[in-house]
Amino acid sequence: MLKSIPLLDKINKAEIVKFGDFILKSGISTNIYFDFRILMSFPELLTRLAFTSVNLLEEILKDVDIVCGIPLGSIPFSSLISSISNKPMILVRDKPKEYGLNKSIEGNFKKGQKCLLIDDVCSTGTSIIEARDQLIEAGLIVEHVFVIMNRQIVKKCDMKLTLNLNFHSLFTQRYVAEYFFNNNTINKKQFDCIISDSDGGNFQKGMLIDHLEEKRLPFVTRAKLNDEKKLNKNVSKLFQIAHEKKTNLILAVDEISNTDSFLTLLNLVGPHIAALKLHCDMYAVDLFNAEIIKKIKKLSTCLKFLLIEDRKFSDIGNTVKGQFISGPYQFKNWVDAVTCHVVAGSKTVEILADMAQDTDIFCLLVSTLSSNPSYNKTIECKNLVKSNPNFCSGFISQERIMTDPTVIHVTPGVRSDAFCDSIDQKYNTPFNAVSFKFADFVVVGRGITQNSDPLATTIKYKNEAFSAYMSSIS
């Protein structure tokens, strides 16, 4: 049974997205319908959508006093956003109750407060306009509206020019159509019908929240920006490698049964990878010794790829210190980057940063896992990257978390023949990982190491992932 699947796959599995012939409230006919009213019956999905939205809306939420949900579809979603962000919530009715207090706006608020308006789906925008007018009449300031799904019938620019509303959405109809078409959920005829519903001129690939509309930059530009900010040198080196070798592929080697075959593999594929991700605690100590480390380091220098130890440090300070500087591997002396969980709190990362300050080692924080949808430390990881950008240089993630071009997003679990294995590792294709999950670098392991022709396979993955990245900046 699949436990880790992308948000849109979960939305589809919950039958929130329906394909067929439908008539909307506005009278418009459509081939796709979004029934977010049933979202409350799927608490895990509701929670993930809300956390993702709060993360994307971070700057906007800092500037508002309250949030307002538009009944009915957005109420569970709005309530959770209110709870996560600690912003009071109100709701606005389409007409006052005919009994009790006859209120059209429920909840406590004060005139002059700034309000973020939230709905589930925007088609013509009529419900949003009506709600906005009621809130303004009650003395509230409404400058932003956020919806889960933008059908793209109403243009964002029209919202801004005619209503002075900044319009944001988590997904767009065309983005959803492209995602499902690329994942073989819908056929070409269905895709064309759905696209005909949308305003193609308003389409921007991916999530439409304002601060995620920034286009990706070429790796060489990102290296220069990193240098200008005087941040971690190895991060600049990684960007420069990606640019020069035209690769954003990271090879993961989780098993080593024979050192000679391992070194042969590195000599073979080294010219085509940006980094090698190791799991030293999974190797036999007598195989992975100081001599083999010395040879790997030499190869990484000659063939220009970084060494990332995927130790996922996550213990008390003294233990982490011992794991990093001593023990059988003495990571501080030879790795270029490490990975770290934040389950033990920020102190783990602070101790690692302190021990690495006389090196160029950087850290990738594990924000989400491809095998466990309930593990989500995005907010904690994001705060650490902001507070210590010279060491915490990016994320191991299943989605884009920050748009800062000096921050790295690495997505593991990538295979061209995407599937879920027997221990719940869900794989994504290189195209999906880069185009839809906004990965800067993709991690491929068994798809290469267990292939009969690892060189040809590596080149194939390299080309697919890098082409997807270049397409996203053009």
N, C-alpha and C positions, 0 to 999 in steps of 0.2 A: 504494500500500500504506500502511495506517495505521501510523504510528510512535508516536503519542501518544494513548493511550486510558486512561480511568480504570481504577483497580485492579480494580474489580469486572468491568469488561468484559474485562480481561486474564485474570482468574480464570475467567470464563465461556468465553473463547476457548480456554483451556488444558483445557477440559472437566473442570474441578475440580468445577463445579456441574452436577449431573445432575438432570433432572426425570423423574418417572415414579412407579412403585410400588416401594418398598423396605422391607426389614425391617432394623432396626438390631440391633446386638449385644445390646441390652437386650430385644429382642423387640418393640419399638414399631414400628408401621408408619408410613411417612412418604411424602410426595410429592416430597421434595427430598433429595438426598444430596450431601455435601461430601467429595470424595476428595482431601484434601490430601497423601496419600502420594506423588502424582505431582508435587508442587510442585518437588522436587529436579531434575526434568527441564526446568525453566524458570528458569534462573539469574537472568535479569533481573527477573522477577516476584518470585522468592524474595528477592532483594536489596532490592527496593523495599518489600516487606512488612516485612522485618526493620528497615530504616531507619525506616520510619513507626512501627513499634512501639517502637523504642528512643527515638524522639523523644517519643512519648506517655508512655512509662514512665520518663521522665527522673528524676522525683523519687523514684519507687519504687526504681529501680536504684541511686540514691545510698545507699539505706538497706539494701541487701542485700549479702551477701558472695559468693554464688554463685547460679547459675541451674541448674535441673534440668529436663531434657526427659523426657517420657513417651513411650516407644517405641510405635509406630514413626513415626506421622505427623508428630510434632513435632520429631524429631531434627535434620533439616537446618535447620529454622527456628530451633530453639534454639541450634544451633551458631553460626549467623550472628549471632544476638543476643549471644551470648557474645563473639564476636570483635569486633563493633562497639563494645560497651559495655566491653570489656576485663574482663569478669567471668568467673572460672573456671566451667566447666560440669561437671556430673555427670549421670548418667542412672540411672533406677530401673527395675528389671525387675519384671514381675508375679510372677515367682518366681525363686529363685536358679538359676544355671546348675548343671547336673548333672555338670559336668566342670570341670577347671582349678581356679580358686580358689573356686568355688561362691559367687560374690558376687551379691547382689541389688541393690547400688548400685555403679556403676562410677565411678571418678574419685576425686581427692583432696579430702578435706574434714576439718573439725575439729568436734567437738561444740561447740554454742553458736553456730555460724555461722547467719546469717539466709539463707534460701533462697527464691528466686522460682520457683514451680512453673509450667511451661509445657506446654500441650497444644495440639493443633490444633483439635479440636472438643469442645464440651461438650454432651452430651445429657442423661443422667440424673446425670452427675457421679460415677459409680461409679469409673472409672479414676482420677480426681483424688483421691477420698477414699482409695482404696487406696494410692496413691503418697504422699499426705500422711502416712498412718499409718506407712508404712515409714520415711520421712524423720524423723519425730518419734521413732520407736523408736530410730533411729540417733543421736539427740541433736541434730538440727538444728531450727531454729526456722522454721516455715512460716506466714507471715501473709498472703501474697498469691499468687493464682493468675491467670495470664493465658492466654487462648485466642484463636485467630484468629476462631473462629466460635462464638457462643453460640446454641444452638437455643432457649433460653428455656423449656425444660421445667422446669429447676430455677431457682428464684427466687434472685436475688442476696442478698436478705434472709435466706433460709434458710441459705445458705452462711455468712453472718456470724453468725447467731444460734446455729446448731447446731454449726458447726465452727470458729468464730472465724476464718474465711477471708474476706479481702477479694477479691471476684471482679471481674475486669476482662476485657473483650473488645474486639477490634478491630471486629468486626461482629456484628450480631444477625441471626437468621433473618428476622425481619420487615423489618428494614432492607433486606436483600438482596432480599426479595420486592417491596418497594415500589420499589426502584431498577429492577429488571428489568421490573416492570409499567409504570412510567413511561417506560421506554425501549423499550417494545413487544417485549421479549424473551419475555415470557410473557403469556398471555391472562387474562381476568378469572376464568375457572373455575380455572385453575392457581393464580392468586393467592389465591383464597378457600380452596383446599385447603391451601396452604402456611401461610396465616395460622391455619387451624384447628389446625395442629400446635403453634403457639406459644402461650405464655401471654401474652395481650394485656395483662394487668395489669402485666407486667414490661417492657413495651416502652417504650423511650425513643428518640426519633428520633436517628439518627446513631450515631457511635461511642460506646461505653459506658465508655471509660476514665474513671476517677473525675473527674479534673480537667477533663474535657471535658463533664461533665454539667451544668456551669453554664449556665443559660439566657442567651440573648442579652439585652441591655438595649436600650431605646429609644435612638435617636440623641441625643435631648436629654439623657438621663441620662449618656450617654457623654461628651458635651461638658462637663457639669458635673464629672464625675470627672476629666477631663483638666485642667480649670481648677484643681480642688482640689489636684492633684498638681503644679501649676505647670509643666506640660509645654508642648509647642509650641502656640502660639496658632493657627496655621493648621490644625492638626488639630482643635481645638475648633471652628474656623470651618467646616470641612468637615462635621463632625457636625451643627452647627447648621443649615447649608444643607440637609442631607439631611432634617432634621426639618421645617424650615419649608416647603420646596418639595416634600416627600414624594417624594423621588427619591434613589436610590442608583446612578444611571446616570452613567457616564463616557463621553463621546464621544471616539473616537480619530480624528484626521484625519492620515492618513499621506501624503496627496498634495494639493498645491495647484497647480492649473493656472491659476487665475484668482482674483485677490484679491477682486474685487467679488462673485463668486459665493460665495466662502468667507465673506466678511463677512455676506452675505445669509443664508447657512445658519446662522451663529452667532446672528444676530438672531432667526431663526425658531425654533431649537431651544434657545437659551440659557436660556429660562425653565424648561426641563424637565430640565436636566442639573445634576449636582453638580460636575462638573469637565470640563475639556477637556484631553485628552492630545495633546501635539504631538510631532512628530518633525522638529525644525528642520533636521537635517542631510540630510533627504530633500527639502527644498524648494529651489527655485532662489533663489540669493542676491539676485538683482535683484528677485524677487517678495516675498520675506520679508525686508523691510528694517526699519529703525528706525521708519518711519512706520506700517507695518502692525502692528508690535508695540505701538505706542502705542494704536492703535485697538482691538486685541484686549484690551489691558489695561483700557481704558475700558469695553468691553462686559462684561468679566468682573466689573467693579465694579458696573455698573448692573444686570446681570441675575443677579448673585450666583452665580458659579461660579468654582472655582479653576483655575489654569493649571499643568498638570503637564508638564514636559519629560522625555520618555522617552529621554534620552540614553544611559542604561545605562553610566554612567562606569565604566571598567575598565582604567585605564592607570597608569603610574608617576606619582608625585606631581606633578612639574613639568608634565607633559602635562595631567593632570586640572585643575590650577590654571589653566592657560591656557584650557582649554575652558570652565571655569566663569565666570571673571571677565573674560575678554577675547574675542578672536576676533570674528566678525561678529555674534554674538548676545548676548554679555554677560549670561548667564542670571541671574547674581546680582542684577541690577538690576530684574528684573520677574517671574520665575516664583515660584510658591508652593510647588512641590515638584519633586523630580527623582527619577530612578531610578538604581540603581547595581548592578553586578555585584560579586561578591566574589572573582572568579577571580584578581585581582591581590593578594589579601590584604586584611587589615583596614586597612592604611595608606591605601589609596584613600579609604575611608569616613572615616577620621580626618582626612585633609586637607580633604575636602569639609566636614565638620562644623566644622572650625576656620575655614574661609573663610566659612561661613554663620552663624557665631555671633552676628553683629550684625544678623541678619535673622530672619524667622520661617519661612524655608524648611525643609521637612522632606524626608526621604529614604525612598523605598520600595525595599527590597532585593529583588532577583530571586532567589527561592529555587528555583523550578522554571519550566520553559518548557512551553507547551502543544504545541510542535512537536518537543520533544526529551526523551524519557523518561529518558535517561541523565544529563541535567543535573539534579543535585539538591544544592543547597547549603543545605539546611534548617538543619542544625545550626550551620553558620558564621553564617548570617543571624540565627538565634535568639539566639546569643551576643552579636552586635553590637547587637541591639535591647535586650537586657538591660543591656549595658554603657553604651549611649548613647541612652537613651529619649527625650531631648529632640530629637534629630535623626533617629535611625533609628526612625521611627514606625510601620512596618508592612512588609508584604510584597506582592510580585507573586507569586502562588502559585496552585496548583491544589488546595490543601487547607488546612484550618485548622491553624495552627502553634502559636498561643498563645491562651489564653482571657482574657488581660488585656483588659478592655473599652476601654482607651485605645489598643490596638494595632489597626491597620487591615489587613484582608486584601482585596486587590484581585485579581479573577480576570479575565484577558483572554480573548479568543477566544470571545465569546458571540454567538450568533445564534439566532433563533427556529427557523429551518430548519436545525438542526444538521447539519453534514456535514464532510467533510475535503476541502480544496482540493488542487490539483495540486502544491503545494509543502509539503504535510504540515502545514498549519495545521488542527488539529482543533477544531471549534466545539462549544460546549455551549449548551443553552437557558438563559435567565435563571433558570427554576425550578430546574434541576439545579445551576447554579453556586451559587445562594444556599442551597438546601435541602440539597444533598448535599455540596457542596464548601465550605460555610460561608463563602462570599464575603460581605463587607460591601458591597462595591461591584463592579459588573460593568462591563467595558469592551466597548463595541460600536463597530465601525468601519464597514467596508464595508456591513454590514447596514442602516446608516442613510444613509451618504454616497452609496451607489450606488443608493438606492431612489428611485423616481419621485415618491414622496410622503414626503419626509424628516420633516415635522412629525408626520403621523399615525403613522409608524413609530416615531419617537422617543417619542411618548406611549404607544404600545403597549409598547415595551421598558421604559419608566419604570414603568408600572403593573404589569407582570409581575414585575419585579425587586423593586419596593417591597412588593408584596403578599406575595411569598414571604418577605421579611425580616420583615414584620409578623406573619405566621403563625408564624414561628419564635420569637417572643417572647411569643405569647399562650398 
